[in-house]
Amino acid sequence: MTKPVDIAISDQFAPFIDRQVESGRYGSPREVVEAGLRLLEQEQRKLNTLRQALTDGENSGPARKIDRQSFINDLRSGL
């Protein structure tokens, strides 16, 4: 499903979009913009995942000291 949206592309990006279409990689300026939006969407998901991991880490409690051999034993036992 598509929704018509009019946007103005700045002089900074217009030549880049034109080059992408001219290269044959994209069939139209719309495809270039959609590819950029997909990348932005992926980056936002990665950022949200990272933020959640940081929050989970903060909520997991204080760090604990372990010695090297205990760490190796934990790795070997699958923890």
C-alpha positions as CSV (number, residue, x, y, z in Angstrom):
1,M,0.0,0.0,0.0
2,T,1.3,3.4,-0.8
3,K,0.4,6.8,0.5
4,P,1.2,9.8,-1.7
5,V,3.5,12.2,0.1
6,D,5.2,15.3,-1.4
7,I,8.7,16.0,-0.1
8,A,11.3,18.5,-1.2
9,I,14.8,17.1,-1.4
10,S,17.6,19.5,-0.4
11,D,20.4,20.4,-2.9
12,Q,22.7,18.3,-0.7
13,F,20.9,15.0,-1.5
14,A,19.4,15.6,-4.9
15,P,22.7,14.8,-6.8
16,F,23.2,11.7,-4.7
17,I,19.7,10.4,-5.5
18,D,20.3,11.1,-9.2
19,R,23.6,9.2,-9.2
20,Q,21.9,6.2,-7.5
21,V,19.2,6.1,-10.2
22,E,21.7,6.6,-13.0
23,S,23.8,3.8,-11.7
24,G,20.9,1.4,-12.3
25,R,20.8,0.2,-8.8
26,Y,17.5,1.9,-8.2
27,G,14.7,2.4,-10.7
28,S,13.5,5.8,-9.4
29,P,14.2,8.5,-6.8
30,R,11.3,6.9,-4.8
31,E,13.2,3.6,-4.6
32,V,16.3,5.5,-3.3
33,V,14.3,7.3,-0.6
34,E,12.6,4.1,0.4
35,A,15.9,2.3,0.7
36,G,17.2,5.1,2.9
37,L,14.1,4.9,5.1
38,R,14.5,1.1,5.5
39,L,18.1,1.7,6.7
40,L,16.8,4.4,9.1
41,E,14.2,2.0,10.4
42,Q,16.8,-0.8,10.9
43,E,19.1,1.6,12.8
44,Q,16.2,2.7,15.0
45,R,15.5,-1.0,15.8
46,K,19.2,-1.6,16.7
47,L,19.2,1.5,18.9
48,N,16.1,0.4,20.7
49,T,17.6,-3.1,21.2
50,L,20.8,-1.6,22.6
51,R,18.8,0.7,24.9
52,Q,16.8,-2.2,26.2
53,A,20.0,-4.2,26.8
54,L,21.5,-1.3,28.7
55,T,18.4,-1.0,30.8
56,D,18.3,-4.8,31.4
57,G,22.0,-4.6,32.5
58,E,21.3,-1.8,34.9
59,N,18.4,-3.6,36.4
60,S,20.3,-6.9,36.8
61,G,22.0,-5.7,39.9
62,P,25.5,-4.8,40.9
63,A,28.5,-6.3,39.2
64,R,30.2,-9.1,41.1
65,K,33.8,-10.1,41.2
66,I,34.8,-13.4,39.9
67,D,38.2,-15.0,39.4
68,R,39.5,-16.1,36.0
69,Q,39.1,-19.8,36.7
70,S,35.5,-19.4,37.8
71,F,34.8,-17.5,34.6
72,I,36.3,-20.2,32.5
73,N,34.4,-22.9,34.4
74,D,31.2,-21.0,33.9
75,L,31.8,-20.8,30.1
76,R,32.6,-24.5,29.9
77,S,29.5,-25.4,31.8
78,G,27.3,-23.4,29.5
79,L,26.3,-20.6,31.9
